[in-house]
């Protein structure tokens, strides 16, 4: 599968149930695709950092850009 399409799909379906058929297929794809694996790892690390950083450490503009990029609601 084309990695660009897979990455777009990952972004669109971040809230998917971990036991869904799609997640199972993604896990299989990640076993053989270092590009997608690195991308997913980067997303995980970004979310983890965002959760532990006090909001005061990030400007409102940076917070908004990060929420938009990660497709998070307020």
N, C-alpha and C positions, 0 to 999 in steps of 0.2 A: 504494500500500500504506500502511496506517496506520503512522505512525512509532513509536508505542508498541510495536506488535507487532514491527516491524523491529528496534527497539533490544533488545527481549527476545531476539530470535533472534540478534542480534550477540553478546550476552552468553553465550548458551548455546553458541555455536559458535566461540569465540575461537581454538581450536586447529585449526580446519579447514585442510586443504591449500589453499594459495593458488591452485592450478589447478583446484580443484573447481568443479562447476557452480554451487553455492551462492555461492562467492566471486565468480564472474563476474557473477552476478545482483546481488550486493551492490554491486560496483563500478559497475554500470550505475545502480542506485538512487542511489548516493552522488553521481553526476554531477548529478542533478536535485533533490536533497533537502538543503538547507543544515542542517536540524535534525539529521538522522542524521550528516551529515558532521562537524558540530561535536562531536557525541557521540563519534564514533570518534576524532577528533583529541584529545579530552580523555582518553580511555582510553589512547591512545598516549603522551601526555605524562605521565600518571600512572605508567605502567609504566616509562618512561624514568627518571623521577625516583626511583622506588623502587629501580631497579637501581643508580643512582649514589650514592645516599645511604648512608653507613655505617649499619649497623643500630644502632649505639650512639646515633645521633642521634634515633631513634624509640623511644618507649616500647614495651614488649611489647604493651600494650593497643592502641596505634595500629597496630603491625605486624599484630596478629591481625585487627583490623577491616579493614585494607586487604587482607589475604590473603582474608578471607571475601568482601568486596565484589568482588574481582577473580577469585574462585573459584580461587585458587592453592593448591597443596598445599605443605607444608613442605619 
